[in-house]
Amino acid sequence: MVDNTGITGASPAIRPLYTSEERARRDNTRWTLVQAVLAPLQFLVFLISVVLVLRFLQTGQGETEATISIIVKTLLLYTIMITGCVWEKVVFGRYLFAPSFFWEDVFSMLVLALHTAYLVALFTGRLPVREQMMLALAGYAAYVINAGQFLLKLRAARLQSSPSSVRSEVAA
């Protein structure tokens, strides 16, 4: 096997999630705290909204509450995306698609597109209410996948920075 250095038999170097400089910037920016507050808040609103949307779809009751919950969830999504872009700029030097978070950012675009499509459908009335709610659920399904991506990255970052992971890598 030839890696990118041209050395045969060597395995290619895996880029760490954060360089030491990026980790220092991550740890010293207020935007990390902003993300840490907004992410669970958005998840809580998501859980409440899912219940309200499913209740509406099942019973036909609570349309207003379900609609408001979707709008609040979408506004939180926009907020976390904008502040996340600022965080990414501070930590990695670019607003989106930093190598460490490339696929999470790509999938975030799908989540944003689905949530935005819901708002367009809501405000233009181009879809009946049931279909609007189904579109919101599609956005929520994409959100769950995207949240899972970020949780896996958070776990990887913790493993990368823990002293035991360094010892296990050295022993390997």
C-alpha positions as CSV (number, residue, x, y, z in Angstrom):
1,M,0.0,0.0,0.0
2,V,1.3,3.5,-0.9
3,D,0.1,6.4,1.2
4,N,0.1,10.1,0.3
5,T,3.8,10.4,1.3
6,G,4.8,7.7,-1.2
7,I,5.9,5.3,1.5
8,T,5.0,1.7,0.7
9,G,3.4,-0.3,3.5
10,A,2.6,2.7,5.7
11,S,-1.0,3.4,6.5
12,P,-2.3,6.9,5.6
13,A,-2.3,9.3,8.5
14,I,-5.7,10.0,9.9
15,R,-6.3,13.7,10.5
16,P,-7.3,14.3,14.1
17,L,-10.7,16.0,14.6
18,Y,-8.9,19.0,16.0
19,T,-5.3,20.1,15.8
20,S,-4.0,21.5,19.1
21,E,-4.5,25.1,17.7
22,E,-8.1,24.3,16.7
23,R,-8.8,22.7,20.1
24,A,-7.4,25.8,21.9
25,R,-9.7,28.0,19.7
26,R,-12.6,25.7,20.4
27,D,-12.1,25.8,24.1
28,N,-11.6,29.6,24.2
29,T,-14.5,30.8,22.2
30,R,-17.9,31.7,23.6
31,W,-19.5,30.1,20.6
32,T,-18.7,26.7,21.9
33,L,-20.9,27.5,25.0
34,V,-23.6,29.0,22.7
35,Q,-23.7,25.7,20.7
36,A,-23.7,23.7,23.9
37,V,-26.8,25.6,25.1
38,L,-28.7,25.7,21.8
39,A,-28.3,22.0,20.9
40,P,-30.2,20.6,23.8
41,L,-32.7,23.4,23.7
42,Q,-33.4,22.6,20.1
43,F,-33.7,18.9,20.9
44,L,-36.2,19.6,23.6
45,V,-38.3,21.7,21.3
46,F,-38.0,19.0,18.7
47,L,-39.4,16.4,21.1
48,I,-42.3,18.5,22.1
49,S,-43.0,19.4,18.5
50,V,-42.9,15.7,17.4
51,V,-45.6,14.9,20.0
52,L,-47.7,17.8,18.9
53,V,-47.4,17.0,15.2
54,L,-48.1,13.3,15.7
55,R,-51.1,14.2,17.9
56,F,-52.5,16.5,15.1
57,L,-51.9,13.8,12.4
58,Q,-53.6,11.2,14.6
59,T,-56.6,13.2,15.9
60,G,-56.8,16.3,13.8
61,Q,-56.6,18.4,16.9
62,G,-54.0,21.0,17.9
63,E,-53.0,22.3,14.5
64,T,-52.1,25.7,15.9
65,E,-49.9,24.3,18.6
66,A,-48.2,21.9,16.2
67,T,-47.6,24.7,13.7
68,I,-46.2,27.0,16.3
69,S,-43.9,24.3,17.6
70,I,-42.5,23.6,14.1
71,I,-41.9,27.3,13.6
72,V,-40.1,27.6,16.9
73,K,-38.0,24.5,16.1
74,T,-37.1,25.9,12.7
75,L,-36.1,29.3,14.2
76,L,-33.9,27.5,16.6
77,L,-32.4,25.5,13.7
78,Y,-31.6,28.7,11.9
79,T,-30.1,30.1,15.0
80,I,-27.9,27.1,15.7
81,M,-26.8,27.0,12.1
82,I,-25.8,30.7,12.0
83,T,-24.0,30.5,15.3
84,G,-22.5,27.1,14.3
85,C,-21.1,28.8,11.1
86,V,-19.5,31.5,13.3
87,W,-18.1,28.8,15.6
88,E,-16.7,26.9,12.6
89,K,-15.1,30.1,11.3
90,V,-13.4,30.8,14.7
91,V,-12.2,27.2,15.2
92,F,-11.4,26.1,11.6
93,G,-11.1,29.4,9.6
94,R,-14.1,28.8,7.4
95,Y,-17.8,29.2,7.9
96,L,-18.9,25.8,6.5
97,F,-17.5,22.5,5.2
98,A,-14.3,22.4,7.3
99,P,-12.8,19.0,6.7
100,S,-13.6,17.8,10.3
101,F,-17.3,18.5,9.9
102,F,-17.8,18.3,6.1
103,W,-20.4,15.6,6.0
104,E,-22.3,17.0,9.0
105,D,-22.5,20.3,7.2
106,V,-23.6,18.7,4.0
107,F,-26.4,16.9,5.8
108,S,-27.3,20.1,7.7
109,M,-28.0,21.7,4.3
110,L,-30.7,19.0,3.7
111,V,-32.1,19.6,7.2
112,L,-32.3,23.4,6.5
113,A,-33.8,22.8,3.0
114,L,-36.6,20.6,4.4
115,H,-37.4,23.0,7.3
116,T,-37.4,26.0,4.9
117,A,-39.6,24.1,2.5
118,Y,-42.1,23.6,5.4
119,L,-42.1,27.4,6.0
120,V,-42.6,28.1,2.3
121,A,-45.5,25.6,2.2
122,L,-47.0,27.1,5.4
123,F,-46.8,30.7,4.3
124,T,-47.9,30.1,0.7
125,G,-50.6,27.6,1.5
126,R,-49.3,25.5,-1.5
127,L,-49.6,22.3,0.5
128,P,-52.6,21.1,2.6
129,V,-52.0,21.1,6.4
130,R,-51.5,17.3,6.6
131,E,-48.8,17.4,3.9
132,Q,-47.2,20.4,5.7
133,M,-47.0,18.3,8.8
134,M,-45.6,15.3,6.9
135,L,-42.9,17.7,5.4
136,A,-42.1,18.8,8.9
137,L,-41.7,15.2,9.9
138,A,-39.3,14.6,7.0
139,G,-37.3,17.5,8.2
140,Y,-37.3,16.1,11.7
141,A,-36.1,12.7,10.5
142,A,-33.2,14.4,8.7
143,Y,-32.5,16.4,11.9
144,V,-32.3,13.2,13.9
145,I,-29.7,11.8,11.5
146,N,-27.8,15.0,11.6
147,A,-27.9,15.2,15.4
148,G,-26.6,11.7,15.5
149,Q,-23.7,12.7,13.2
150,F,-22.8,15.5,15.6
151,L,-23.1,13.3,18.7
152,L,-20.7,10.8,17.1
153,K,-18.2,13.7,16.4
154,L,-18.6,14.9,20.0
155,R,-17.8,11.4,21.2
156,A,-14.8,11.2,18.8
157,A,-13.5,14.6,20.1
158,R,-13.8,13.4,23.7
159,L,-12.0,10.2,22.9
160,Q,-9.3,12.0,21.0
161,S,-8.6,14.4,23.9
162,S,-8.7,11.8,26.7
163,P,-5.4,10.6,28.0
164,S,-6.5,7.0,27.9
165,S,-7.1,7.2,24.2
166,V,-3.6,8.4,23.7
167,R,-2.2,5.5,25.7
168,S,-4.3,3.0,23.8
169,E,-3.1,4.4,20.4
170,V,0.5,4.3,21.6
171,A,0.0,0.7,22.7
172,A,-1.5,-0.4,19.3
